[in-house]
Each structure stands twice: as structure tokens, then as C-alpha cells.
Amino acid sequence: MIHPQMLCLNFPGTLGKPAFLSTPRAEGRRRGPPEGTNQDAANYSHIMAAARVLLLLSGRRESVSFAQSVCGRLGAGAGLGPWLTYCNLQRGQLLLSDRPFLGSSARLPLQRPPFCPFAALNQQPMPPETKLPKNRGVDLGVAIILQSSDKTVLLTRRTRTLKVSPNLWVPPGGHVELDEELLDGGLRELCEETRLQLPQGQFSWVPLGLWESAYPPRLSWGLPKYHHIIVYLLVVSQESQQQLQARIQPNPSEVSAFIWLDTDVAAAVAATEDGTETPRHLSQDLPPSVL
């Protein structure tokens, strides 16, 4: 089973040169904390400082509560998207807007699965007994689409013992730490899962897109306990699959298997896993197991 986040392999090409690691500039006039007592202002500042995903709406930064759909807050209506979103990363903190803003460094497609539990929760009143975290926001994650010089893509299978998304095939990645650069977080996760380190100067990278992720991924599985915006990075190595594979040592506590797929095969697998049953043209040169 392929994780729904594999949809990112089908995102359009990047739009211009990425600048996620550039020094952010002010996004225009910013408003202060909400009116109220000094304690209110202090609480507001603390929440904003701790938030990992922020939205810029009508010129004002706003945090996103755990139970809110990020796509919904940005004005996404019914449907799967993708919705082009302006963004900037400021050391472990992602700022998103549906409009251009001063300091935005990329314009990326944002998408969610058709069964997104947060979209469902936002469309129906929650019963009083519904228990969702009240003092948590949306976390920031990163996934690395590692492509070799001979155009194969690395996927790993999560172990059965992991409490989140066990036994699923996914790109390497995970949680971005506070004050951690996005690329650094992705490369750290790649190394933790596979022991693979990429030599400086021997790879290039671009952001591919954003994915709103929940676990459990469906309301029928229970209320969500995790809520992330995953930033997908395409990292293109100057080394071949054979050279990279020679250095891979999977971490047995996280990875039970890994595989290299041709990019056409990886995209075809993603196209069949989005749950939309939308007919798509697939190359007739693909293996029978994919067709």
C-alpha cells in the first residue's frame, strides 16, 4: 500500500527557482496581538511563537488550530485541489497565503486527500464529547523525493511497529524540528532512516508541493491525533542508484524495506492511489503489476 502523500509525485513542475532558505523579509504591515489584557497579549505572542504553520490572511498572521483544515482556512472549496499557495519558511515555521506577499519565496500546489478528516470535521458540527487537542496547532513535516542521476526514486517501507502509518511505502521524511531549516530536516530524516548522507555540492533540490496530512487518515478510523503540512522536496543527486544504494543501511526500527522505482512507475503508482478513480493516461511500457 502506498501512502496518499505519494500524490505529490504528480504535482506540476516547480515554478521558478526556490528560495526557501533565503532570509525572509517582512510581509507588509503587520498587526499586533488582539486587543485585551496584557495576559491576552502574552498568550497570543506565545502561541504565535510556538506555531509551526501560520497563515497570512488579510495582511495578518494567524495560527491554525489542530482541528482546522489548512486548505479550508485558505479558502479551498469542495474538491481535491491542488490549490496554488504562496509560502515562505522561516526556520521551522511555514507561512502560507492564498495571495502574493512580500517575502514569499515559492508558489506551490497544496493538496489534501478526498477523505481528509479535517475537511469532514469542518463541514459538520462536532458533538460536545468530541475530544480533539485544544492547545495544539498544525505541525510541519518534510518528505524527500530522492532521485538518482539515472532517474530512479527511493521509497521506504515503514515498519509494522510504528504507531503512525505502519507498513506503508513512503518517501523518507518526518517532523521538522523547531528552528531547523527545511532541507536540513529532510536530509537529517533521510540519514536517520537509511544512514545515507549526500555529499555537499553533489545534489540540487527544489520544493515540489504541500500536502495536508492527518493520522488516522480517515474519520472512520477514529479522530485524528496528528496533523501536519508536509513539504515535499525533490532532491536530485549526481550519483547513480548503484552508488547511493551501496551506502544505504536501513534503520530497522523505522524501515523494513526500500526500493528504487523509475520515475514513470512511481508517478503511475501515485496516480492509482489517490482514491478519486479519475481516468488517467498511463504509459503502456509500465510493468503489468502497475497497469
C-alpha positions in Angstrom: 0.0 0.0 0.0 1.3 3.4 -1.0 0.7 6.3 1.4 -1.7 9.0 0.0 1.2 11.5 0.2 2.7 9.8 -2.8 0.3 12.1 -4.8 3.0 14.7 -4.6 4.9 12.8 -7.3 2.2 14.0 -9.7 2.4 17.7 -8.8 3.3 20.0 -11.6 6.9 21.1 -12.1 8.4 23.7 -9.9 7.6 27.3 -10.6 10.8 29.2 -10.7 13.9 28.9 -8.6 13.2 28.0 -5.0 14.3 30.4 -2.3 13.1 28.6 0.9 16.5 29.2 2.6 16.7 32.9 1.7 16.5 35.5 4.5 12.8 36.3 4.9 11.6 39.8 4.5 8.6 41.5 6.2 5.4 40.6 4.5 4.0 44.1 4.8 2.3 45.9 7.6 1.6 43.5 10.4 -1.0 44.0 13.1 -0.2 43.5 16.7 -1.8 41.0 19.1 -5.6 41.1 19.6 -6.9 43.8 21.9 -7.3 42.8 25.5 -5.3 42.4 28.7 -1.5 42.1 28.9 -2.0 38.5 29.7 -4.0 38.0 26.5 -1.2 39.7 24.5 1.4 37.5 26.2 -0.6 34.3 25.5 -1.1 35.4 21.9 2.6 36.0 21.4 3.4 32.6 23.0 1.0 30.8 20.6 2.4 32.6 17.6 6.0 31.9 18.6 5.2 28.2 19.1 3.1 27.7 15.9 4.7 25.7 13.2 2.2 26.6 10.4 0.9 30.1 10.1 -1.5 31.7 7.6 -1.4 35.2 6.3 -5.0 36.3 5.9 -6.0 39.9 5.0 -2.4 41.0 5.9 -2.5 39.4 9.3 -0.6 36.4 10.6 -2.9 33.8 12.2 -2.1 30.4 13.8 -4.1 27.3 12.8 -5.7 25.2 15.5 -5.3 21.5 15.4 -8.9 20.8 14.3 -9.0 23.3 11.5 -8.4 22.4 7.8 -5.5 24.4 6.4 -6.9 24.1 2.9 -10.2 25.3 4.2 -8.8 28.3 6.0 -7.0 29.3 2.8 -10.4 29.3 1.0 -10.3 26.0 -0.7 -13.8 24.8 -1.5 -15.0 21.3 -2.3 -12.7 19.2 -4.3 -9.2 17.8 -4.1 -7.2 20.7 -5.5 -4.4 21.3 -5.9 -4.6 25.0 -4.9 -1.6 27.2 -5.7 -0.3 28.7 -2.4 2.3 31.3 -1.7 4.7 30.3 1.1 7.8 31.1 3.0 9.8 29.1 5.6 11.3 30.9 8.5 13.4 28.3 10.4 10.9 25.7 11.3 7.9 27.8 10.7 5.9 27.8 7.4 3.9 30.9 6.4 1.1 30.3 3.8 -1.2 32.6 1.9 -3.6 32.4 -1.0 -2.3 35.7 -2.2 1.2 37.0 -3.0 3.0 38.7 -0.1 6.3 40.4 0.4 8.8 37.8 1.4 7.0 34.8 -0.2 9.7 32.6 -1.7 7.7 30.0 -3.6 4.3 29.3 -5.1 3.4 25.7 -4.6 0.4 23.4 -5.1 -1.4 22.5 -1.8 -3.4 19.3 -1.8 -5.3 17.0 0.6 -6.9 13.5 0.2 -10.6 13.2 -0.7 -11.1 11.6 2.7 -9.4 14.3 4.7 -10.8 14.1 8.3 -10.3 17.8 9.0 -12.3 18.8 5.9 -15.1 16.4 7.1 -15.0 17.9 10.6 -15.2 21.4 9.2 -18.3 20.6 7.3 -20.3 19.1 10.1 -20.9 20.2 13.7 -18.8 18.3 16.2 -20.6 16.7 19.1 -19.8 18.0 22.6 -18.0 14.9 23.5 -15.6 15.2 20.6 -12.1 15.2 22.0 -9.5 17.0 19.9 -6.4 18.8 21.2 -7.3 22.4 22.0 -3.8 23.9 22.7 -2.0 22.4 19.6 -1.5 23.8 16.2 -0.6 22.1 12.9 2.9 20.6 12.8 5.4 20.9 10.0 6.9 17.9 8.2 9.2 17.3 5.2 9.4 14.4 2.7 12.4 13.8 0.5 11.9 12.6 -3.1 15.4 11.4 -3.7 16.2 11.0 -7.4 19.4 9.4 -8.6 21.4 10.6 -11.6 19.9 7.7 -13.6 16.3 8.9 -12.7 15.1 6.4 -10.1 13.3 7.4 -7.0 13.8 6.0 -3.5 10.9 4.7 -1.4 11.0 3.1 2.0 8.5 0.9 3.8 7.7 1.9 7.4 8.0 -0.9 10.0 4.9 -2.6 11.3 5.7 -1.5 14.9 5.5 2.3 14.2 2.4 3.9 15.7 1.9 6.3 12.8 1.3 4.9 9.2 2.8 1.5 9.9 3.8 -0.8 7.0 3.3 1.9 4.3 5.6 2.8 1.4 6.6 6.4 1.7 9.5 8.8 0.8 12.0 9.3 3.6 11.0 12.2 5.8 9.5 13.2 9.1 9.0 16.1 11.6 10.9 19.3 11.1 12.4 20.4 14.4 12.0 23.9 15.9 14.5 26.4 14.3 15.5 23.7 11.8 15.9 24.6 8.1 13.6 22.6 5.9 16.3 21.0 3.7 18.4 20.2 6.8 15.4 18.5 8.4 14.8 16.4 5.3 18.4 15.3 5.0 18.5 14.5 8.7 15.5 12.3 8.4 16.9 10.6 5.3 20.1 9.8 7.2 18.2 8.6 10.3 16.1 6.2 8.2 18.7 5.0 5.7 22.1 6.1 7.0 22.5 7.8 3.6 24.4 11.1 3.6 24.6 13.2 0.5 27.9 15.0 -0.1 27.7 18.7 -0.3 27.8 20.1 -3.8 26.7 16.8 -5.3 22.9 17.4 -5.3 20.4 20.0 -6.1 16.9 20.5 -4.8 13.6 22.2 -5.4 10.3 22.3 -3.5 7.5 20.3 -5.2 4.4 20.9 -3.2 2.4 20.8 0.0 0.2 18.0 1.4 -2.2 18.3 4.3 -1.7 15.1 6.3 -3.7 13.5 9.1 -3.4 10.3 11.1 -5.6 8.4 11.4 -6.2 9.5 7.8 -10.0 8.8 7.9 -12.7 9.6 10.4 -13.9 6.0 10.2 -10.6 5.0 11.8 -11.1 7.4 14.7 -10.4 11.1 15.4 -7.1 12.4 14.1 -4.2 12.5 16.6 -1.7 14.1 14.2 -2.0 17.0 11.8 0.9 18.1 9.5 1.6 20.2 6.5 4.2 18.1 4.6 6.5 20.0 2.3 7.8 17.7 -0.5 11.4 18.4 -1.7 12.8 16.9 -4.9 16.5 16.2 -4.2 18.4 15.2 -7.4 21.7 13.5 -6.7 24.7 13.5 -9.1 25.3 9.9 -8.0 23.7 6.8 -9.6 21.3 4.4 -8.0 24.1 1.9 -7.6 26.4 4.4 -5.9 23.6 5.6 -3.5 22.4 2.1 -2.7 25.9 0.9 -1.7 25.8 3.3 1.2 22.2 2.6 2.4 21.8 0.9 5.8 18.1 0.9 6.7 17.3 1.7 10.3 15.5 -1.5 11.4 13.4 0.5 14.0 11.9 2.6 11.2 12.4 1.0 7.8 11.6 -2.6 6.9 12.4 -2.4 3.2 13.3 0.0 0.4 13.0 0.1 -3.3 14.2 2.3 -6.3 11.5 3.0 -8.9 11.7 4.5 -12.3 10.1 7.9 -12.2 7.3 6.8 -14.6 6.5 3.9 -12.4 6.4 6.0 -9.3 4.1 8.5 -10.9 1.8 5.8 -12.2 1.6 4.2 -8.7 0.7 7.6 -7.2 -1.9 8.1 -9.9 -3.7 4.9 -8.8 -3.6 5.7 -5.1 -5.5 9.0 -4.8 -8.9 7.4 -4.3 -10.5 9.6 -7.0 -10.8 6.9 -9.7 -10.2 9.6 -12.3 -9.1 8.1 -15.6 -5.5 9.0 -16.4 -3.3 8.1 -19.3 -0.7 5.6 -18.2 2.3 4.6 -20.3 1.9 1.1 -21.9 5.6 0.5 -21.1 4.8 0.1 -17.4 5.1 -3.3 -15.7 1.8 -5.4 -15.6 1.6 -5.1 -11.9 1.3 -1.3 -12.2 -1.1 -1.3 -15.2 
